[in-house]
Amino acid sequence: MVLAIDFGTSNTVLTRWNAATQSAEVLPLDAIAQRYGDIAVVPSLLYVENAQEARVLVGQPVRDQGLDQSLDRCFKNFKRGIGTSIQGFMPDLDGRPLSFEQVGEWFLSQVIDQL
C-alpha cells in the first residue's frame, strides 16, 4: 500500500493510493481527526502529558479537551522549526529537553500509529 502524508503547519492529512480507482483516498483517522465533509483532517497539535515517558496526545483530542490553551505543554506550528539551525525557545518538560524535531517525531509517530 502506498501512503502519503501531507504534514502541514496547521493540519495534517494521510492518503493512500487506490490502484483500482487510480486515485488517492484520504484515510479517516477518526480518533484524532476532525471532519470536513468526507475529508478527515488532523490538526497539527501535540500535547505532552509526560515527556520522560514520551506520553503525548495529538490532533483533535487536544482541541476537544481544551489542551490547546496550555502554553507550556501544547505545541502548534512546530513544523516550521524542524531542521532549522535556530531552534528558538523549547522548554524542558518533566526534566527532558525538547526540540522541534522531537515534537515532530512524536506527532508523526502517533498519526502513523492510527493506521
N, C-alpha and C positions, 0 to 999 in steps of 0.2 A: 504494500500500500504506500503510495506517495503522499506525503504530508507537506503542508506549507504553513508557516507561522508568520503572520503579519504582526510583529511586536511593535506596537505603536506607543508613542509617548502618553497618550490618553487612554487608548483602548487596544486590545489585542484580539485577533481572530485566528482560528485554526480552520484549515480546509484540507480536504483530501481530494485526490483526482479519481473521478469515477470513469473507468475505462469504457464501460458500457454506453454511457451517455456522452463521453468525450467532453466532460465539463467538471469544473470544481464544485464541491459541495461544502458548505460551511458546517462544521461539526457543532452539535448542540451545546455541550459542556454546561448543562443546566444548573449544576451545583454551584458554579462560580460566575455564570454569565447573566446578563440582562438581555431581554429580547426586544428586538426592533422588527416586528413582523415575523418573518421566517428566519431572521438572522440573529444568531447568538453572539453577543459582543461582551468580552471580558474586560471590565475596567482595569487598567494597568495600575492597580493599587496593591500594596503589600503592607500588612500589619505584623509586626514582630511581637509575638506573645512571649517567647523566651529565646534570646539569641544564643545562649550557650547550648541549648538543645536543638537549635535550628527549627523551632516550632513557630510557624507563620500561618497567616490566613491571607488569601488572595482574592481579588476580584470583587464581585457584587456583595458577598457576605460582609466585606469590610465596610462598605457603604450602608448596607442594611442594618448593621449593628451600631452605626454611628462612630465607628472606629476611625473613619477618615478625618475626624476632627482632632485626633490625637497628634499633637505637634512633634512629640519625641519618638513615637513608635510607628507612625504611619508614613509610608514613603510613596510619593507620586512624582511623576516627571523624572524618575531616576534614570530612565534610558539615556537621557541627554549626557549624563556623567560617565557612562560606561566607555572605557577606552581613552578617556581624556587624561592629559598629564596633570591638570589642575583638578583635584578632587573636590575642592570646596569643603564645607563643613559636613562631616559624617560623625554621628555620635558613637560613643562606646555604649553598648546596651548589655546589661547583665554581665559586665566585665569583659565583653568581647568587642574589639574594634570592628567596625563595619566599613565596607567600601561599596561604591555603586555596582561594581562587578558582583559582589556577594549578594546584594539585594536582587540584582537581575537574575543571577543563578537560582536563587530561591524561588523567585516568581516563575520563571520558565519551567523549573522542575515541577512545581505544583500544578501548573497548567497542563504539562505533558502527562502528569500522573492521573489526570481526569479522563484520559483516553481509555 
